[in-house]
Amino acid sequence: MNVLFLCTGNSCRSLISEAVFNHLAPAGWRAISAGSQPTGKLNDKALALLASKGISTEGYHSKSWDRLPVTPDIVVTVCASAAGETCPAYLGPVLRTHWGVEDPSHVVGTEEEIDAAFETAYAILRARIEAFLALPLDELKNDKPRLKAELDRIGTLLPATV
């Protein structure tokens, strides 16, 4: 099963999602990330955060959704609309869900406030990915309506620390 984490720039939230998912996923499940308008560069703070958590980003790069190496089975958009951000709509016969998370790379403030924003985004995405992977995936992969309902529900979850 291939999961696409999609955002606009593919430099921060979708990268974090891809890396965390691949770090935790069972055999046969793989995440990729992409953007509708990729920046062409991964966010340095996101890379540092993932490294501090022991999560590899080797081989990852900012890429466009029109150059994917595989066709996704599930598309998870991770952009947020609170700041007027437009979330790209992936076209194609795939299961779609939305897990909006504020972009920590847009936070302005002290170094501590910016670091806290990255930790918050990471905590939210990790909690949602853990909930996703805790689902009875073998059972749900053949029940798309139930899987969609579960993924939509997961998109509302917040970790206890946020």
Disulfide bonds with the S-S distance in Angstrom:
Cys79-Cys87 1.79
